[in-house]
Amino acid sequence: MGRIDEGRRVLKRIRGTHEVDAEFQDMVEASELANSIEHPFRNIIEKRNLPQLAMAIFMPAFQILGGINSILFYAPVLFQSMGFGSNASLISSVLTGVVLCGSTLISIALVDKVGRRKLLISGGIQMVLCQVIVATILGLKFGDDQQLSKGFSIVVVLVVCLFVLAFGWSWGPLGWTVPSEIFALETRSAGQSITVAVNLLFTFAIAQSFLSLLCGLRFGIFLFFAVWIVIMTLFVYYFVPETKGVPIEEMVLLWRKHWFWHRFVPTVALEDGDVKPSKNTN
């Protein structure tokens, strides 16, 4: 915005030192370069930017296909159909909201210590187990001619809360964090736009189709989401590099090292500290 002097003062206050000239100059140059970029959407569909485009599409899509919005949007419907009263259904919605908010704090505390990949994978595993447990209980203990007992109802509520907890410290925040860290200046605006658009598109699709899926699949709806969680966890394991501590300007090095994505990144001479691509997904 041209507020150079103010920006320098803010950076000095953040760093706690007056020795910020080199870093500030890098920021100014990066800002000028970003403002000079034309046709970001045309750039992002180029072959060399395919890894970033894939993350912009698959990360937000998987975030929704894991079933979290179905739980949050339709918790009253789910719990009423299992025999809970209207008050209990309202309480369950409040409970899941509180759990989701609190679990996000766990992610904030651990994301730069543990890393993105470990949180996404471990969260995915916990989410799969929760979906399978709920599907099993409803499949065996709940049907047209029987109500879910109070004991099993409590178990279902607890498992649903564990599912929300796992999402809150993994795919919830990191589904936004990882895409925000991987785009180069020439594609950043387009990449973030695609990420948000895909998220909203799948949110709309799941919201519109959930009740029909619930009526058709019944307890199988949880297995449906469990399958998607398995797919998205495998996607992270094989295709998502660890972005912890990697400056945005150096993200291209991760794509060059990655066992799969390196084939789409232009071949260049190896730089200092760079290594040849390998089968290692980290």
Beta strands, then each sheet from edge to edge (+ up, - down):
end
